[in-house]
């Protein structure tokens, strides 16, 4: 990775403006723009036998804090159930799919930002298919005593130990939807948003981060 135009401390702490982001997302939802964002998250790892020793040998620490930074571009504000029924209609199937609802959540900006009813915490919601234009790109930060971008053997080690959640929806599959057309959902904490905007804006910011 080249020298970044952002400091690592900025990437680990910066948060988007609440009001500006809400207004921008309302526009994305109403105009169907291809929006995007850059967000932090804490990746999950598998724990094979002797994993603590493996981590120590690679990083000098049994389990350093690893932060994943993800760029999402060309996202769309899909209504989950409507999008699935639209796909079923294209296939000539009955359009009677019903989602399980959002127990404990309510929309702040429909199909983009939701909040937990109990705590009020916000999440960015991304719905996408394998065959659409929504793209994901990532890098990792090792937040040790000397925080740095993961490269080389460190990056290989992190990627080889990542837990990969299954993407397949049993309910959609049982409805006859092909794997590439299954609608998937990812949620990111609003407090971990580094930037939110239209896709060209996010691409420009990402290039500045990478240097």
C-alpha positions as CSV (number, residue, x, y, z in Angstrom):
1,X,0.0,0.0,0.0
2,X,1.3,3.5,-0.9
3,X,1.6,6.2,1.7
4,X,-2.0,7.1,2.7
5,X,-3.3,10.7,2.7
6,X,-5.3,9.8,5.8
7,X,-3.6,9.0,9.1
8,X,-4.4,5.6,10.7
9,X,-5.7,7.4,13.8
10,X,-8.2,9.3,11.5
11,X,-9.4,6.1,10.0
12,X,-9.9,4.5,13.4
13,X,-11.8,7.5,14.9
14,X,-13.5,9.7,12.2
15,X,-17.3,9.6,12.2
16,X,-19.7,11.1,9.6
17,X,-21.9,14.1,10.4
18,X,-25.3,12.7,11.5
19,X,-27.6,15.3,10.0
20,X,-25.7,15.6,6.7
21,X,-25.7,11.8,6.3
22,X,-29.4,11.4,7.0
23,X,-30.3,14.1,4.4
24,X,-28.0,12.5,1.8
25,X,-29.5,9.1,2.4
26,X,-33.0,10.4,2.0
27,X,-32.0,11.7,-1.4
28,X,-30.4,8.3,-2.3
29,X,-33.6,6.5,-1.3
30,X,-35.9,8.8,-3.3
31,X,-33.8,9.2,-6.4
32,X,-32.3,5.7,-6.6
33,X,-28.8,7.0,-7.0
34,X,-25.9,4.5,-6.7
35,X,-24.6,5.5,-3.3
36,X,-21.7,4.2,-1.4
37,X,-19.8,4.5,1.9
38,X,-16.6,3.6,3.7
39,X,-16.9,1.9,7.1
40,X,-14.9,0.3,9.8
41,X,-15.9,-3.0,11.3
42,X,-14.3,-5.7,13.5
43,X,-13.9,-8.9,11.5
44,X,-14.6,-12.3,13.0
45,X,-12.0,-15.0,12.9
46,X,-12.0,-18.8,13.0
47,X,-10.2,-20.4,15.9
48,X,-8.3,-23.5,14.7
49,X,-6.2,-25.5,17.1
50,X,-3.1,-23.6,18.4
51,X,-4.4,-20.3,16.9
52,X,-3.1,-18.2,19.8
53,X,0.4,-19.4,19.1
54,X,-0.1,-18.8,15.4
55,X,-1.2,-15.2,16.0
56,X,1.7,-14.6,18.4
57,X,4.3,-15.9,15.9
58,X,2.9,-13.6,13.2
59,X,2.2,-10.4,15.3
60,X,4.0,-10.8,18.6
61,X,0.7,-10.7,20.3
62,X,-1.8,-13.5,20.9
63,X,-4.7,-11.5,19.4
64,X,-4.0,-8.0,18.2
65,X,-7.0,-5.8,17.4
66,X,-7.7,-6.0,13.7
67,X,-10.0,-3.4,12.0
68,X,-11.5,-4.0,8.6
69,X,-12.1,-1.0,6.4
70,X,-14.7,-1.6,3.6
71,X,-15.6,0.5,0.6
72,X,-19.1,-0.2,-0.8
73,X,-20.1,1.4,-4.1
74,X,-23.1,1.3,-6.5
75,X,-25.4,0.3,-3.6
76,X,-29.2,0.6,-4.1
77,X,-32.0,1.1,-1.6
78,X,-33.8,-2.2,-2.3
79,X,-37.0,-2.9,-0.5
80,X,-36.2,-6.4,0.6
81,X,-39.5,-8.2,0.1
82,X,-40.5,-6.1,-3.0
83,X,-37.1,-6.9,-4.7
84,X,-37.5,-10.6,-4.0
85,X,-41.0,-10.6,-5.4
86,X,-39.9,-8.7,-8.4
87,X,-37.3,-11.4,-9.1
88,X,-39.9,-14.2,-8.6
89,X,-42.2,-12.4,-11.1
90,X,-39.3,-12.4,-13.6
91,X,-39.0,-16.1,-13.2
92,X,-42.7,-16.6,-13.6
93,X,-43.2,-17.7,-10.0
94,X,-45.8,-16.6,-7.5
95,X,-45.0,-13.2,-6.0
96,X,-46.0,-14.0,-2.4
97,X,-42.7,-13.8,-0.6
98,X,-42.9,-12.2,2.8
99,X,-39.9,-11.1,4.9
100,X,-39.6,-12.0,8.5
101,X,-39.8,-8.3,9.5
102,X,-37.4,-6.2,11.5
103,X,-38.0,-7.3,15.1
104,X,-36.5,-4.7,17.4
105,X,-35.7,-2.2,14.6
106,X,-37.4,0.6,12.7
107,X,-36.4,2.6,9.6
108,X,-34.9,6.1,9.9
109,X,-34.4,6.2,6.1
110,X,-36.3,3.4,4.5
111,X,-34.0,0.6,3.2
112,X,-30.8,2.4,4.1
113,X,-30.6,3.5,7.8
114,X,-32.4,1.7,10.6
115,X,-32.2,2.0,14.4
116,X,-32.7,-0.3,17.3
117,X,-35.9,0.6,19.1
118,X,-34.4,-0.3,22.5
119,X,-31.1,1.6,22.4
120,X,-31.6,4.0,19.4
121,X,-28.3,2.8,17.8
122,X,-28.2,3.3,14.1
123,X,-27.1,0.9,11.3
124,X,-26.4,1.3,7.6
125,X,-28.1,-1.4,5.7
126,X,-26.9,-2.7,2.3
127,X,-28.9,-5.1,0.2
128,X,-27.3,-6.6,-2.9
129,X,-27.0,-9.5,-5.2
130,X,-24.0,-11.4,-6.6
131,X,-24.9,-10.3,-10.1
132,X,-25.6,-6.6,-9.5
133,X,-23.2,-3.6,-9.7
134,X,-22.7,-3.3,-5.9
135,X,-19.0,-3.7,-5.2
136,X,-17.0,-4.3,-2.0
137,X,-13.3,-3.6,-1.4
138,X,-11.4,-3.9,1.8
139,X,-8.1,-3.5,3.6
140,X,-7.1,-4.2,7.2
141,X,-5.5,-2.2,10.0
142,X,-3.5,-3.9,12.8
143,X,-4.3,-1.7,15.7
144,X,-1.3,-2.7,17.9
145,X,1.0,-0.4,19.9
146,X,2.1,0.9,16.5
147,X,-1.0,0.8,14.3
148,X,-0.3,0.0,10.6
149,X,-1.9,-1.3,7.5
150,X,-1.7,-5.1,7.2
151,X,0.4,-6.1,4.2
152,X,2.4,-9.1,3.1
153,X,2.4,-12.1,5.4
154,X,0.2,-10.3,8.0
155,X,-2.5,-9.7,5.4
156,X,-2.3,-13.3,4.1
157,X,-2.5,-14.5,7.7
158,X,-5.6,-12.4,8.5
159,X,-7.4,-13.4,5.3
160,X,-6.7,-17.1,5.9
161,X,-8.2,-16.9,9.4
162,X,-11.3,-14.9,8.5
163,X,-14.7,-16.4,9.4
164,X,-16.9,-16.3,6.2
165,X,-20.6,-16.2,7.0
166,X,-22.9,-18.1,4.6
167,X,-24.6,-15.8,2.1
168,X,-27.2,-18.1,1.0
169,X,-30.8,-17.5,2.1
170,X,-32.7,-20.8,2.6
171,X,-36.0,-19.1,2.4
172,X,-35.2,-17.5,-1.0
173,X,-33.7,-20.7,-2.3
174,X,-36.8,-22.6,-1.4
175,X,-38.8,-20.0,-3.3
176,X,-36.9,-21.0,-6.4
177,X,-34.5,-18.1,-6.7
178,X,-31.1,-18.9,-8.2
179,X,-27.9,-18.3,-6.1
180,X,-26.8,-15.3,-8.2
181,X,-30.2,-13.6,-7.7
182,X,-30.5,-14.1,-4.0
183,X,-30.8,-10.8,-2.2
184,X,-28.2,-10.5,0.6
185,X,-28.0,-8.0,3.5
186,X,-25.1,-6.5,5.4
187,X,-25.3,-4.1,8.3
188,X,-22.7,-1.6,9.5
189,X,-22.8,0.5,12.7
190,X,-23.5,4.1,11.9
191,X,-20.8,5.1,14.4
192,X,-18.3,3.3,12.2
193,X,-19.0,5.3,9.1
194,X,-16.0,7.0,7.7
195,X,-17.7,8.5,4.6
196,X,-21.1,8.3,2.9
197,X,-21.9,9.7,-0.5
198,X,-22.6,9.1,-4.2
199,X,-20.3,6.5,-5.7
200,X,-17.9,8.9,-7.5
201,X,-17.3,10.8,-4.2
202,X,-16.6,7.5,-2.3
203,X,-14.2,6.4,-5.1
204,X,-12.3,9.6,-4.7
205,X,-12.1,9.4,-1.0
206,X,-10.9,5.8,-1.2
207,X,-8.1,6.7,-3.6
208,X,-7.0,9.4,-1.1
209,X,-7.0,6.8,1.7
210,X,-4.9,4.4,-0.3
211,X,-2.5,7.2,-1.4
